[in-house]
């Protein structure tokens, strides 16, 4: 059976640096994506990858807490909503506020994320929501996404998904990939398009 140890109070992990990196990356993503108050940023995260380990092997609530503080220090000020993608053990279910899930018409599933079944970041978001709910899928309702450590969040973003070229490419040792959505083009040769939406 796999060792289910979590990694806390590790003196080799600089939580302040992780929190700052998370804030910096989030600020850049919000700027590049043009997210507005009330829009939704989906976040997938491997705390293991942040500390330089393979995904799913070194889950850390300490690291997840630092990430959450850094991210929400930016999103809260901007009025941007966040949700967290759980790990594959929960079929990449989504943790979010109940009010937002109801607004989007998403159905609740019965599970409470844990560090080794849902992930440390999903667990942290669940614990910090005012009224948490887990939904099976976002049904492509997110306006942008941040992938911390290669956990694949693009499936949750509204079409058409456009990669963001961010300057800060890491939080800790985890590689960051980010994307936003843009409205689909319709029409043809005679159509004119709103460049602000590209």
Secondary structure as UniProt FT lines:
FT   TURN            11..12
FT   HELIX           15..33
FT   TURN            37..38
FT   STRAND          40..45
FT   HELIX           47..50
FT   TURN            51..52
FT   TURN            55..56
FT   HELIX           61..78
FT   STRAND          81..85
FT   HELIX           88..90
FT   TURN            91..92
FT   STRAND          94..97
FT   HELIX           98..103
FT   TURN            104..105
FT   STRAND          108..109
FT   TURN            115..116
FT   STRAND          117..118
FT   HELIX           120..128
FT   STRAND          132..135
FT   STRAND          144..148
FT   HELIX           154..156
FT   STRAND          161..164
FT   STRAND          170..171
FT   TURN            172..173
FT   STRAND          174..181
FT   TURN            189..190
FT   HELIX           195..197
//
